[in-house]
């Protein structure tokens, strides 16, 4: 039997730059950004846990329909996501993004009037001023939102995981907080030492002993996949629910919001709600071929949470992207990477420090 001193045992650990916990949209995109800076990473993800990232429809939309205004930081987010998904698609040799317009159906004349006004002024980059008549599946006037699209989240996450596994950046395991050892300027976890550990756990951060004090407001969402032979769409419809064409007469329909029932089990009430709304705008018979649900990691002020633990600089959180993760994460992953590698400041509206008053030892 061979015995090691603490010093020898420590030296056998693999030294890397960052451990990332969670391989949803946030963890995956952050990993790619850090790799672009030649940083050594290791991802720990529990494949048995359900992820809202896998369920998400992956639609991005730079417009807030209720007020016909730009979505928060849209002018920065859209170029960033286009660059990231294009570069990563080439890297993985996979096409997981589709540029597809969102059709806004008008229910009254004043909606159309406001649309034209905005499309000719401050929203010209995002609103198409031309209106058209739709006869199928519903009869209505509509106009298109520009610079919208759809990420096949399941495909993106699966292909990313394959890449991480191929390069030995990935471990399928439940993170064991009892094994994490925190030092003043680095952490130890099992066979690794790292400068920092970054938690990208989604709504499960509520079980993280170091960050469970963050005031999260997660929301469960249900999404249906339907088969409809008569429905023929080349845009995303938005009218009470969204209808996203997938090809081969398949469509995603969503989504619901439930702040009380926080689990990943498909809900029959949500299914009935989506079915009812769908029937109001579509006269055709359809078959529900899949029903999925996930819990979105939202924060009480609807802004992401990014930054270091108030007491431990080597512990960071990158979370809280909610329903807009596909649009938000590429931009903020780059900001966090620049913060870590170049000491550039974080975006103050997303800084974890805004919630430090909730922290107690």
C-alpha positions in Angstrom: 0.0 0.0 0.0 1.3 3.5 -0.9 0.6 6.5 1.3 0.8 10.0 0.0 1.3 13.2 2.0 -1.2 15.9 1.5 1.2 17.8 -0.7 1.7 14.8 -3.0 -2.0 14.1 -3.2 -2.7 17.7 -4.0 -0.1 17.7 -6.8 -1.9 14.7 -8.5 -5.0 16.8 -9.1 -5.4 18.3 -12.5 -5.1 22.0 -12.6 -7.6 23.9 -14.8 -9.0 27.4 -15.1 -12.7 26.9 -14.6 -15.2 24.3 -13.5 -18.7 24.9 -14.9 -21.6 23.2 -13.2 -24.6 22.7 -15.6 -24.7 22.2 -19.3 -27.9 24.0 -20.3 -27.9 27.0 -22.6 -26.0 29.1 -20.1 -23.3 26.6 -19.3 -22.7 25.4 -22.8 -22.4 28.9 -24.4 -20.1 30.1 -21.5 -17.9 27.0 -22.0 -17.5 27.8 -25.7 -16.6 31.5 -25.0 -14.0 30.4 -22.4 -12.5 27.9 -24.8 -12.1 30.6 -27.4 -9.8 32.3 -24.9 -7.8 29.1 -24.6 -9.0 28.5 -21.1 -9.0 25.0 -19.6 -12.5 24.1 -18.5 -14.4 21.1 -17.1 -18.2 20.7 -17.1 -20.1 18.8 -14.5 -23.7 18.0 -15.4 -26.2 15.6 -14.1 -27.8 14.0 -17.2 -30.6 12.6 -15.1 -31.9 16.0 -14.2 -34.5 17.6 -16.6 -33.5 20.9 -18.1 -35.8 23.7 -19.3 -33.1 24.4 -22.0 -33.9 21.1 -23.7 -37.6 21.8 -23.7 -37.5 25.4 -24.8 -38.8 26.4 -28.2 -35.6 28.5 -28.8 -37.4 31.5 -30.4 -35.7 34.9 -30.2 -37.7 38.1 -30.7 -36.2 41.6 -30.3 -39.7 43.2 -29.9 -42.0 43.5 -26.9 -45.4 43.2 -28.5 -47.4 44.7 -25.7 -45.8 48.2 -26.2 -44.1 47.7 -29.6 -40.7 48.6 -28.1 -37.3 47.0 -28.4 -36.6 44.1 -26.1 -34.0 45.0 -23.4 -30.5 45.5 -25.1 -31.8 44.2 -28.4 -29.3 46.2 -30.4 -26.5 44.4 -28.6 -28.0 41.0 -28.2 -29.0 40.3 -31.9 -25.5 40.8 -33.4 -23.9 38.8 -30.6 -26.2 35.8 -30.9 -25.9 35.8 -34.7 -22.1 35.7 -34.5 -22.0 33.1 -31.8 -24.5 30.6 -33.3 -22.9 31.0 -36.8 -19.3 30.4 -35.4 -20.4 27.5 -33.2 -22.4 25.9 -36.0 -19.3 25.8 -38.1 -17.2 24.5 -35.3 -19.6 21.6 -34.6 -20.4 21.1 -38.3 -24.1 21.4 -37.5 -27.0 23.7 -38.5 -29.1 24.3 -35.4 -30.4 27.9 -36.2 -33.2 28.8 -38.5 -33.9 32.4 -39.5 -37.7 32.6 -39.5 -39.9 35.6 -39.2 -42.6 36.1 -36.5 -46.0 37.1 -37.8 -47.9 39.5 -35.6 -51.7 39.2 -36.2 -53.7 42.4 -35.8 -57.0 42.3 -34.0 -57.9 46.0 -34.3 -57.1 48.9 -36.5 -55.2 50.9 -33.9 -52.7 48.1 -33.5 -51.9 48.3 -37.2 -51.7 52.1 -37.0 -49.2 52.0 -34.1 -47.2 49.3 -35.9 -46.8 51.5 -39.0 -45.8 54.5 -36.9 -43.2 52.5 -35.1 -41.9 50.8 -38.2 -41.2 54.1 -39.8 -39.4 55.5 -36.8 -37.5 54.0 -33.9 -38.4 50.4 -34.7 -37.5 50.3 -38.4 -34.8 47.7 -37.9 -37.1 45.3 -36.3 -40.6 45.9 -37.7 -41.6 45.4 -41.4 -43.9 48.2 -42.3 -45.7 46.2 -45.0 -48.9 44.5 -43.9 -50.5 41.5 -45.6 -53.7 39.5 -45.5 -53.5 36.0 -44.1 -56.2 33.5 -45.0 -54.7 30.4 -43.5 -55.0 29.1 -40.8 -56.9 32.2 -39.6 -58.2 35.2 -41.6 -56.4 38.4 -40.4 -54.0 41.2 -41.3 -50.5 40.7 -40.2 -47.0 42.1 -40.3 -43.6 40.5 -39.8 -40.9 41.1 -37.2 -37.4 41.2 -38.6 -34.2 39.7 -37.2 -36.0 36.9 -35.4 -35.2 33.2 -35.5 -35.2 29.8 -33.8 -32.5 27.7 -32.1 -33.0 24.0 -32.0 -32.1 23.8 -28.4 -32.1 20.1 -28.0 -29.8 19.7 -31.1 -27.5 22.4 -29.9 -27.2 20.9 -26.4 -26.7 17.4 -27.7 -24.0 18.4 -30.2 -22.3 20.6 -27.6 -22.2 17.7 -25.2 -20.7 15.4 -27.8 -18.0 18.0 -28.4 -17.3 18.4 -24.7 -17.1 14.6 -24.1 -14.8 14.1 -27.1 -12.4 16.6 -25.7 -12.6 15.2 -22.1 -14.3 18.4 -20.8 -17.4 16.7 -19.5 -18.5 14.5 -16.6 -22.1 13.2 -16.1 -22.5 13.3 -12.3 -24.5 14.9 -9.6 -22.4 17.8 -8.1 -21.3 17.0 -4.6 -21.1 20.1 -2.5 -19.5 18.2 0.3 -16.5 17.5 -1.9 -16.0 21.2 -2.8 -13.0 22.8 -1.0 -12.8 26.5 -1.2 -9.5 28.3 -0.8 -8.8 32.0 -0.9 -8.0 32.1 -4.6 -8.9 28.7 -6.0 -11.1 25.7 -5.4 -10.7 21.9 -5.2 -13.2 19.4 -6.5 -12.4 15.7 -6.5 -9.5 15.3 -9.0 -9.4 19.0 -10.1 -8.2 22.3 -8.8 -9.5 25.4 -10.6 -9.2 29.1 -10.3 -12.9 29.5 -10.2 -16.1 27.4 -10.3 -19.1 28.8 -12.1 -22.6 27.6 -11.3 -25.0 27.5 -14.3 -27.7 25.2 -12.7 -30.9 26.9 -13.8 -33.7 26.8 -11.2 -31.9 24.2 -9.2 -29.7 26.9 -7.9 -32.3 27.0 -5.1 -30.6 23.8 -3.7 -27.1 25.4 -3.9 -25.9 26.1 -0.4 -23.8 29.0 -1.5 -26.4 30.8 -3.7 -29.8 29.6 -2.5 -30.4 33.1 -1.0 -30.7 34.7 -4.4 -34.4 35.8 -4.8 -35.4 33.6 -7.8 -38.9 33.5 -9.2 -38.9 30.4 -11.5 -41.8 29.6 -13.7 -42.9 26.3 -15.1 -43.7 26.2 -18.8 -45.5 23.5 -20.9 -45.0 23.1 -24.6 -46.9 20.8 -27.1 -45.7 19.3 -30.3 -48.6 18.7 -32.7 -49.1 17.0 -36.0 -51.4 18.8 -38.4 -51.7 17.7 -42.1 -53.6 20.8 -43.2 -51.5 23.5 -41.5 -48.9 25.0 -43.8 -46.7 27.8 -42.2 -43.4 29.4 -43.1 -43.5 31.9 -40.3 -44.0 31.7 -36.5 -47.6 32.7 -35.6 -48.1 34.7 -32.4 -51.6 35.1 -31.2 -52.2 34.1 -27.6 -49.9 31.2 -28.2 -47.0 30.7 -30.6 -47.0 28.1 -33.4 -43.5 27.2 -34.6 -43.2 25.1 -37.7 -40.7 22.3 -37.4 -41.2 20.6 -40.8 -43.0 17.4 -41.8 -46.3 18.8 -40.6 -45.0 19.1 -37.0 -45.4 22.3 -35.0 -44.4 23.4 -31.5 -47.1 25.3 -29.6 -46.6 27.2 -26.3 -46.2 28.2 -23.8 -47.8 28.4 -20.3 -46.6 30.0 -17.1 -47.0 28.5 -13.6 -45.2 29.9 -10.6 -46.6 27.5 -8.1 -46.1 24.0 -9.5 -42.4 23.9 -9.9 -41.6 20.4 -11.4 -40.8 19.0 -14.8 -43.9 16.8 -15.1 -46.3 17.7 -18.0 -49.4 19.3 -16.6 -52.9 18.4 -17.9 -54.3 21.8 -17.1 -51.6 23.4 -19.1 -52.2 21.0 -22.0 -55.9 22.0 -21.9 -55.1 25.7 -21.9 -52.8 25.4 -24.9 -55.2 23.3 -26.8 -58.1 25.7 -26.1 -56.0 28.7 -27.3 -54.8 26.8 -30.4 -58.4 25.9 -31.4 -59.3 29.6 -31.3 -56.9 30.5 -34.1 -56.8 27.2 -36.0 -59.8 25.3 -37.4 -58.0 22.2 -38.4 -57.8 18.8 -36.6 -54.5 18.1 -35.0 -52.8 15.3 -33.0 -50.7 16.0 -29.9 -47.5 13.9 -30.4 -45.5 15.3 -27.5 -46.1 17.2 -24.3 -43.0 18.6 -22.4 -42.4 20.9 -19.5 -39.5 22.6 -17.8 -38.9 25.2 -15.1 -37.4 28.5 -16.3 -34.8 30.0 -14.0 -36.2 33.6 -13.7 -35.3 36.2 -11.1 -37.7 38.5 -9.3 -36.5 41.6 -11.3 -36.4 39.7 -14.6 -32.7 40.3 -15.1 -29.9 37.7 -15.2 -27.6 37.1 -12.2 -23.9 37.2 -12.9 -21.0 37.6 -10.5 -19.0 36.4 -7.6 -20.2 35.2 -4.2 -20.1 38.0 -1.6 -17.6 36.0 0.5 -15.8 33.7 -1.9 -14.4 35.3 -5.0 -13.7 31.8 -6.5 -17.4 31.0 -6.6 -19.5 32.6 -9.4 -23.0 32.3 -10.7 -24.2 32.7 -14.3 -28.0 32.2 -14.2 -31.5 33.7 -14.3 -31.9 34.0 -18.1 -35.5 32.8 -18.1 -37.5 32.6 -21.3 -35.0 34.7 -23.3 -31.9 32.6 -22.7 -31.3 31.9 -26.4 -31.1 35.6 -27.0 -29.4 36.8 -23.8 -26.7 34.2 -23.1 -24.3 34.7 -26.0 -23.9 38.4 -25.2 -23.6 37.9 -21.4 -21.3 34.9 -21.7 -18.9 37.1 -23.7 -19.1 39.8 -21.0 -18.4 37.4 -18.2 -15.5 35.9 -20.2 -14.0 39.4 -20.6 -14.6 40.0 -16.9 -12.7 36.9 -16.0 -9.9 37.2 -18.6 -9.4 40.9 -18.9 -10.9 42.2 -15.7 -13.6 44.2 -17.6 -16.7 45.2 -15.6 -19.9 43.3 -15.6 -23.2 44.8 -16.7 -24.4 46.5 -13.6 -28.1 45.6 -14.1 -27.1 41.9 -14.0 -24.5 42.0 -11.2 -25.2 39.6 -8.4 -24.1 42.4 -6.0 -27.6 43.9 -6.3 -28.9 41.1 -4.1 -26.1 41.0 -1.5 -28.5 42.4 1.1 -30.2 39.0 1.0 -27.0 37.2 1.9 -26.2 36.0 5.4 -23.6 33.7 6.7 
